[in-house]
Amino acid sequence: MDFFSNIGLGFSVALSLTNIFYCFLGALLGTLVGVIPGLGVLAAISMLFPLTFHLEPTTALIMLAGIWYGTTYGGSTASILLNLPGTPANAVTCLDGYPMAKQGRGGVALFMTTVASFFGASFGIILLTLFTPVIAEYALQFGSAEYFALMLMGLVAASTISEGSAIKGLAMVVLGIIIGLVGMDTQSATIRYSFGILGLLEGVSLIALAMGVFGVAEIIMSVRRVKTADIDPESLKLKAIKPSRDEVRRSWFPMLRGASMGSFFGTLPGTGPSIAAFLSYAIEKRISRTPERFGKGAIEGIMAPEAANNAADQTAFIPTLSLGVPGSATMALMLGVLMIHGVAPGPNLISSQPELFWGLIMSFWVGNLILLLLNIPLIGVWVRMLTIPYHILFPAVLAFICIGAFTSGFSPLNVWMVFAFGVLGYLMRVFRFPGAPLLLGFVLGPLMEEHFRRAMVLSRGDFMTFFERPISATIMALTGLVLIWGVVSAERSRKRQLLSEGEVDHTPEATDRPT
Amino acid sequence: MKSILTAAAVALGLAQPLAAQDFPTGPVTIIVPYSPSGNTDVFTRHLAPYLEEKWGQPIVIDNRPGGGSMVGTAIVAQAEPDGHTLLVTTSAFVTAPAIQTSLPFDSRDAFVPVANVGHVSYVLVTNGDSGFDTLEDFIAQSKDAPKFAATAGLGTTTHFAIEKFIADSGADVDVVHFKGGGPAVVSILSKETDIYGSSISSAGENLKTGKVKALAVLGNERIDALPDVPSTGELGFPDLEIKQWVGMFAPAGTDPAIVAKINADVNEVLQTPEFIATVTPLDWTLFQSTPEGFAQQIDEELTKWKALAVSQGISK
């Protein structure tokens, strides 16, 4: 009974005119940002973050969440049509989506990825609706020791499962932690790494860091690899989007497996949609009876990852909302919205802010429906948007970033920091250092320190507290497994890479290569 | 508009020197060194429209949280002393400097106290299922097995309240710092910690549902919101008169006439029935203060908390 009244409450919030409007706005912006290659969801949300100061927290979250899952819908468009991933989560969609487009089946691919996206998202939302309260109920058993263990696992997972070199991932996590330490320490009031700059007392702004490392760096990279769009308009007419019966038949199970995998990885802090997409692609290829079709336009190769990344988009809200632990940098921004509006994310959130929690979740249905209805007829429009010359698009985006940075703290310091982090981000891209672990280290590092110290006080200095408390011990054991798995799989993929030298590599790092 | 206000002020016998009469000549920024929607922020946001009406200028509330309120405080310390940048902060203004020894300003020299607007009371709370029902139980049990106290952060008034309680009662308690009142209350709910000096609004619903119970009100008087809960004064601790006050400050060097004008205007708002009606449900006790009286209070409290920090070994 309670369950249905919650759902009702959620829909009553989500279906208010204001919230539908902002949900639509978020979904639209998200699709837009997703379609533009090189402009990621993090950059988009970072840029729009200051806007949310002036909105109700629920409305603000509904809009940002719309951008968040909207980009994953839109991101597949550029992957398929141009072989340029709109977002990292859609990178793997290039592998079979672009070949499909070259075979004149681009319309089919765009249509089917939209369907897969909707299916994956629905799967995720249902899990979110059913299990978040359960997770939240157990969340009170999470003390400082458990949070520390959880965050340690997130950092380890981020550095080892994230795409590319584990060592580089780890290095970025550490750099992120160091940047996160800037400012006044909350435990001892010691001022660290502030170089006497007053504005740095409150630490480095997450917005400045995210916009610099992602937004600005993406733009510099994209400028270096501009290619003229080469799109066959015939393949985009509405009649060209109907899949064959065989393609529909072969889509069901990959979609279901992708959605399950995506849901699981979404709930783990430190993993998320990109990893879910890559792994579900890898699994589909491994269990397929015809793995040789993959990479040449296999429909399974786009259905599984697109269902996975959208499912993960939704379930990523479980740890974020019920534990107050951001699973990704974007989720950290969502938590920031809550905190700016004085809402403490954590075990009390669902009971103390039911209209926020259920309203947000139910808005996911609204948003996904909007995206479904939006994406299919507008495929042609997105494609035309891709033809806006970069020399007009990018300066406009840069101006947007500067305004956003300034307004995030009303201080010119933030604009300079965006600039500095943009240079850092560019260097990272050139030397193939992933940005996501940096952000995660930045967000999780200081939290880890805080929980570690508190756990130490509460255990009166006994390190065994992390291994004696059952939940903490379990997480620690899992962390060990993740670490071992990371090392093993890195070793394995290195060997595989040596074997397949010379083959075309479509990972996002590879697309960064100036061509 | 301004001339009408000035005329009204003159008519009320509040004539000011020229500089103060002209104040404010532009938008006024009030820096709140806490996140939006905290106690202090909410209070300031209720206050601002009344001052806007009196001054005929917009007021911008600028939240600059961090460093236990010292980040926003430092910004005002360096602001132009023309009354157009003001600080509204809590008693952390006097407690935080007792612990943070490397602040880029001197709390006594860098500010002019303008007005002490009021306070909220603290209640010592524990988990509803904890093994103690009274403060005496708690103190006695802590001597057998040491307990944990939560604070809303190092150097906050909740921290000093607990330190003072420990010093006066001899209870064996280790202090654990959390980031804000919310997580501190959660630690009481999850029994991670045993006692917390909470404002009524922080404990909120949990106090009503019995998930959290109140052991004592800090101070010598009981409070209206919890008439059955004893005060620490009744229980034999007369020196635990600790409230979280909220006050307004201007940068040092601000024209005393402007300070007097702002003080008078704020005091007037605090007597407005509609204003009182808005903030009373939030557990506020409002004050009328003079800049001189407030300055003396600040001076005394800075000395008092520094001494406590030294004797409790929490000052670096």
Interface residues (C-beta under 8 A of the other chain):
Chain A: L140 Q141 F142 G143 S144 G183 M184 T186 Q187 S188 A189 T190 I191 L198 L201 E202 G203 M339 I340 H341 G342 V343 A344 G346 P347 N348 S352 F410 E450 R454 V457 L458 R460
Chain B: S35 P36 S37 G38 D41 D62 R64 P65 G66 G67 G68 M70 V71 A74 I75 Q78 A96 I99 Q100 T101 S102 P104 F148 G153 L154 G155 D174 V175 V176 H177 F178 K179 G180 G182 P183 V186 S187 L189 S190 E192 T193 E205 K316
